[in-house]
Amino acid sequence: MRRGVLGEGPLVGVRFTLLGGKTHPNDSSELAFRIAGRDGFRQAIRSFPIGVLEPIVALEVSTRLTGAALAVLPGVTDVGPPIRALVPRASVAGLMDALASATGGDAELAWSFSHYDWRR
C-alpha cells in the first residue's frame, strides 16, 4: 500500500495470499477483483498490531562540559568521551539547539543512522 493504516508512510514488509474466489461472466472483472482484494486487505490489516518504524540515530557529542551535555541528552549509552546516545531522528534538531545553549556553543555533535524502532 502506498499509504499506511496509521500514517501517510507506506505499509511495507507485508505479504498475503488470497485463497478461493469465484468468477461470474457478468460481475467479474480485473477491477472488481482489485477492489475486493484492497477492501479485504484493509479490513484484515486493522485486526493486527500495527506500528510505525521510527528512525533512531546514534549521536556522538564531544565537549569539555560533560555535565551540561548530559543534562539535555536523552538515551545516553556511554558517558565517553565522547558522549554517546541513541535518540529518535526527529529530535536531533532540537537537541542541537539545547546542546549549544547548555554548553555555550562548546559541543560538537555527529550523528548517523542506527536502526528503526517499532512504535505503536
One Martini backbone bead per residue (centre of mass of N, CA, C, O) as a GRO file, in nm:
protein
  120
    1MET     BB    1   0.098   0.035   0.020
    2ARG     BB    2   0.122   0.378  -0.003
    3ARG     BB    3  -0.077   0.395   0.247
    4GLY     BB    4  -0.114   0.370   0.562
    5VAL     BB    5  -0.303   0.319   0.849
    6LEU     BB    6  -0.156   0.541   1.048
    7GLY     BB    7  -0.024   0.690   0.797
    8GLU     BB    8   0.154   0.819   0.516
    9GLY     BB    9   0.312   0.583   0.503
   10PRO     BB   10   0.415   0.294   0.403
   11LEU     BB   11   0.336  -0.042   0.360
   12VAL     BB   12   0.562  -0.289   0.481
   13GLY     BB   13   0.631  -0.632   0.491
   14VAL     BB   14   0.380  -0.756   0.330
   15ARG     BB   15   0.211  -1.079   0.303
   16PHE     BB   16  -0.031  -1.240   0.083
   17THR     BB   17  -0.297  -1.489   0.037
   18LEU     BB   18  -0.541  -1.570  -0.190
   19LEU     BB   19  -0.821  -1.774  -0.123
   20GLY     BB   20  -1.013  -1.818  -0.362
   21GLY     BB   21  -1.278  -1.764  -0.570
   22LYS     BB   22  -1.510  -1.624  -0.806
   23THR     BB   23  -1.662  -1.628  -1.122
   24HIS     BB   24  -1.850  -1.397  -1.335
   25PRO     BB   25  -1.940  -1.284  -1.637
   26ASN     BB   26  -2.092  -1.012  -1.525
   27ASP     BB   27  -1.910  -0.943  -1.238
   28SER     BB   28  -1.624  -0.992  -1.362
   29SER     BB   29  -1.310  -0.825  -1.298
   30GLU     BB   30  -1.020  -0.685  -1.244
   31LEU     BB   31  -1.129  -0.446  -1.076
   32ALA     BB   32  -1.304  -0.610  -0.879
   33PHE     BB   33  -1.063  -0.770  -0.756
   34ARG     BB   34  -0.901  -0.528  -0.657
   35ILE     BB   35  -1.114  -0.410  -0.467
   36ALA     BB   36  -1.158  -0.661  -0.294
   37GLY     BB   37  -0.863  -0.690  -0.201
   38ARG     BB   38  -0.831  -0.413  -0.070
   39ASP     BB   39  -1.069  -0.430   0.132
   40GLY     BB   40  -0.979  -0.693   0.272
   41PHE     BB   41  -0.705  -0.593   0.366
   42ARG     BB   42  -0.799  -0.353   0.538
   43GLN     BB   43  -0.969  -0.523   0.732
   44ALA     BB   44  -0.741  -0.718   0.830
   45ILE     BB   45  -0.511  -0.514   0.927
   46ARG     BB   46  -0.678  -0.395   1.175
   47SER     BB   47  -0.631  -0.677   1.354
   48PHE     BB   48  -0.342  -0.589   1.380
   49PRO     BB   49  -0.041  -0.506   1.501
   50ILE     BB   50   0.043  -0.167   1.464
   51GLY     BB   51   0.325   0.026   1.343
   52VAL     BB   52   0.602   0.248   1.365
   53LEU     BB   53   0.894   0.336   1.203
   54GLU     BB   54   1.162   0.472   1.383
   55PRO     BB   55   1.427   0.664   1.352
   56ILE     BB   56   1.754   0.594   1.475
   57VAL     BB   57   2.023   0.768   1.630
   58ALA     BB   58   2.369   0.818   1.659
   59LEU     BB   59   2.543   0.991   1.904
   60GLU     BB   60   2.819   1.235   1.917
   61VAL     BB   61   2.966   1.409   2.198
   62SER     BB   62   3.184   1.690   2.217
   63THR     BB   63   3.302   1.806   2.544
   64ARG     BB   64   3.392   1.983   2.841
   65LEU     BB   65   3.066   1.983   2.928
   66THR     BB   66   2.933   1.709   3.033
   67GLY     BB   67   2.705   1.781   3.233
   68ALA     BB   68   2.543   1.965   3.043
   69ALA     BB   69   2.497   1.751   2.823
   70LEU     BB   70   2.356   1.531   3.003
   71ALA     BB   71   2.103   1.712   3.078
   72VAL     BB   72   1.991   1.704   2.753
   73LEU     BB   73   2.040   1.394   2.709
   74PRO     BB   74   1.899   1.130   2.577
   75GLY     BB   75   1.997   0.799   2.561
   76VAL     BB   76   2.246   0.724   2.715
   77THR     BB   77   2.532   0.485   2.668
   78ASP     BB   78   2.791   0.690   2.694
   79VAL     BB   79   3.018   0.916   2.871
   80GLY     BB   80   3.303   0.887   2.788
   81PRO     BB   81   3.481   1.005   2.560
   82PRO     BB   82   3.237   1.037   2.393
   83ILE     BB   83   2.918   1.097   2.391
   84ARG     BB   84   2.651   0.853   2.386
   85ALA     BB   85   2.346   0.821   2.180
   86LEU     BB   86   1.993   0.732   2.149
   87VAL     BB   87   1.774   0.883   1.902
   88PRO     BB   88   1.540   1.036   1.752
   89ARG     BB   89   1.550   1.201   1.456
   90ALA     BB   90   1.337   1.431   1.529
   91SER     BB   91   1.536   1.545   1.782
   92VAL     BB   92   1.807   1.670   1.673
   93ALA     BB   93   1.757   1.975   1.638
   94GLY     BB   94   1.682   2.029   1.937
   95LEU     BB   95   1.952   1.919   2.055
   96MET     BB   96   2.141   2.123   1.925
   97ASP     BB   97   2.026   2.368   2.072
   98ALA     BB   98   2.055   2.263   2.364
   99LEU     BB   99   2.363   2.222   2.355
  100ALA     BB  100   2.444   2.510   2.286
  101SER     BB  101   2.319   2.632   2.540
  102ALA     BB  102   2.452   2.448   2.768
  103THR     BB  103   2.769   2.498   2.636
  104GLY     BB  104   2.818   2.764   2.471
  105GLY     BB  105   2.915   2.611   2.191
  106ASP     BB  106   3.118   2.355   2.269
  107ALA     BB  107   2.967   2.146   2.108
  108GLU     BB  108   3.003   1.838   1.925
  109LEU     BB  109   2.804   1.691   1.659
  110ALA     BB  110   2.736   1.349   1.573
  111TRP     BB  111   2.550   1.156   1.318
  112SER     BB  112   2.380   0.830   1.275
  113PHE     BB  113   2.238   0.572   1.162
  114SER     BB  114   2.101   0.280   1.329
  115HIS     BB  115   1.770   0.236   1.347
  116TYR     BB  116   1.460   0.083   1.395
  117ASP     BB  117   1.160   0.163   1.578
  118TRP     BB  118   0.886   0.017   1.721
  119ARG     BB  119   0.567   0.185   1.716
  120ARG     BB  120   0.227   0.229   1.842
   0.00000   0.00000   0.00000
